[in-house]
Amino acid sequence: MKYFLYELHVAQNTDNISEQECNKIENQWQLHIENYQEIYRTLKDRLPLAVFKHFYSWGFHDYRLIKMEIEHKSLLQLNVHFTLSNDEEEENEELWILSFHNVSIFKTEHHNFDNEKSILSRDIDSWLYEEFLPVNGLTLSFEVIFSSGGNVLIHFLNHSVSIKRIK
């Protein structure tokens, strides 16, 4: 992640920090948000309109990862699908599928080795922040960080992402 750093999230949610430190962190967040939004706006013609609009504000912040599927047909055809839920109560639940096609890079990392719980666990994990960034003229990156410190990075071709509400 370049803008929505896990370290800033942890620092912001740490107890017993001074007001001065809290203000410093808030200012860093604000600067990172402004810089990211400037870059994100340049991706309007490289993302499907529904995806661009959905992630223009909060995206899937605080949603739960229900399932991540990796569809591997060949080295040239890798697809990744995230199923996400906004609520544990079935009557209020929205379910979404975010799919990436033509994936050229798929990586996971763990940013919080002090966490005793499993990363990317649907019981304890929530989607914090995501970033879409340009890699080059044909390729975009997508990166998401979860509350556990789990992180997923994907590179995919322009327009090779879709979003669908299934419930």
TORROTI-735425 format. One line per field, with one value per residue (C-alpha): residue in three letters; x, y, z. Coordinates in steps of 0.1 Angstrom, whole numbers. Example, Ala and Ser with C-alpha at 12.3 -4.5 7.8 and 13.67 -1.06 7.14 Angstrom:
// residues 2
fimi: (Ala_Ser);
east: (123_137);
north: (-45_-11);
up: (78_71);
//
This chain:
// residues 167
fimi: (Met_Lys_Tyr_Phe_Leu_Tyr_Glu_Leu_His_Val_Ala_Gln_Asn_Thr_Asp_Asn_Ile_Ser_Glu_Gln_Glu_Cys_Asn_Lys_Ile_Glu_Asn_Gln_Trp_Gln_Leu_His_Ile_Glu_Asn_Tyr_Gln_Glu_Ile_Tyr_Arg_Thr_Leu_Lys_Asp_Arg_Leu_Pro_Leu_Ala_Val_Phe_Lys_His_Phe_Tyr_Ser_Trp_Gly_Phe_His_Asp_Tyr_Arg_Leu_Ile_Lys_Met_Glu_Ile_Glu_His_Lys_Ser_Leu_Leu_Gln_Leu_Asn_Val_His_Phe_Thr_Leu_Ser_Asn_Asp_Glu_Glu_Glu_Glu_Asn_Glu_Glu_Leu_Trp_Ile_Leu_Ser_Phe_His_Asn_Val_Ser_Ile_Phe_Lys_Thr_Glu_His_His_Asn_Phe_Asp_Asn_Glu_Lys_Ser_Ile_Leu_Ser_Arg_Asp_Ile_Asp_Ser_Trp_Leu_Tyr_Glu_Glu_Phe_Leu_Pro_Val_Asn_Gly_Leu_Thr_Leu_Ser_Phe_Glu_Val_Ile_Phe_Ser_Ser_Gly_Gly_Asn_Val_Leu_Ile_His_Phe_Leu_Asn_His_Ser_Val_Ser_Ile_Lys_Arg_Ile_Lys);
east: (0_13_-13_-35_-6_-13_11_-9_-41_-25_-10_-44_-61_-35_-45_-26_-11_-6_-29_1_8_-29_-30_2_-14_-47_-27_-8_-41_-56_-26_-26_-63_-59_-29_-47_-79_-59_-44_-77_-95_-70_-82_-117_-111_-92_-118_-154_-177_-195_-162_-149_-181_-182_-146_-148_-157_-155_-154_-158_-145_-155_-170_-161_-143_-165_-145_-115_-113_-84_-94_-63_-67_-31_-2_-19_-54_-57_-88_-94_-129_-137_-171_-178_-206_-216_-235_-237_-275_-289_-319_-297_-269_-255_-233_-209_-185_-154_-137_-103_-95_-63_-43_-6_5_-11_7_-3_16_12_18_10_30_20_-16_-23_-54_-53_-51_-79_-102_-139_-146_-123_-112_-126_-116_-100_-86_-80_-60_-62_-30_-15_15_19_-4_-20_-18_-33_-27_-52_-42_-63_-53_-74_-77_-56_-27_-34_-27_-35_-18_-31_-20_-45_-52_-72_-110_-104_-123_-160_-183_-217_-242_-256_-279);
north: (0_34_57_37_23_-3_14_46_26_9_42_59_32_30_40_65_86_123_148_161_126_121_154_144_111_128_152_123_105_136_142_105_106_138_124_91_107_127_96_76_102_96_60_68_56_25_10_0_28_8_-1_34_48_22_29_66_69_42_11_-19_-4_-25_-53_-89_-111_-142_-159_-154_-177_-180_-194_-207_-219_-212_-189_-165_-168_-162_-147_-137_-133_-117_-123_-96_-90_-58_-74_-105_-104_-121_-98_-67_-83_-71_-96_-84_-101_-82_-100_-95_-111_-114_-112_-111_-108_-122_-118_-119_-105_-103_-69_-79_-108_-99_-109_-143_-147_-160_-134_-132_-150_-143_-145_-117_-98_-68_-50_-17_1_-5_12_11_25_26_3_13_22_-13_-25_-15_-27_-33_-37_-43_-43_-61_-54_-85_-71_-94_-78_-88_-73_-79_-66_-68_-53_-22_-28_-64_-59_-62_-57_-73_-72_-107_-99);
up: (0_-9_7_32_53_78_102_101_108_138_151_148_168_195_230_251_224_229_213_193_180_172_152_133_123_113_91_75_68_52_30_19_11_-10_-29_-35_-47_-72_-87_-85_-106_-134_-136_-147_-183_-172_-149_-157_-146_-119_-103_-105_-89_-61_-50_-54_-17_9_-13_10_42_72_50_59_34_31_4_-19_-49_-72_-106_-122_-158_-170_-163_-188_-173_-136_-121_-85_-69_-35_-19_6_32_50_79_99_101_71_66_64_45_12_-6_-34_-57_-68_-97_-113_-147_-166_-133_-139_-102_-71_-38_-1_28_66_82_117_130_166_157_172_150_115_88_63_87_81_118_129_98_81_49_58_27_-9_-36_-74_-89_-124_-131_-167_-196_-198_-162_-129_-94_-67_-31_-1_36_62_100_108_88_59_25_-11_-42_-77_-111_-139_-174_-178_-175_-163_-130_-123_-94_-88_-60_-55_-25);
//
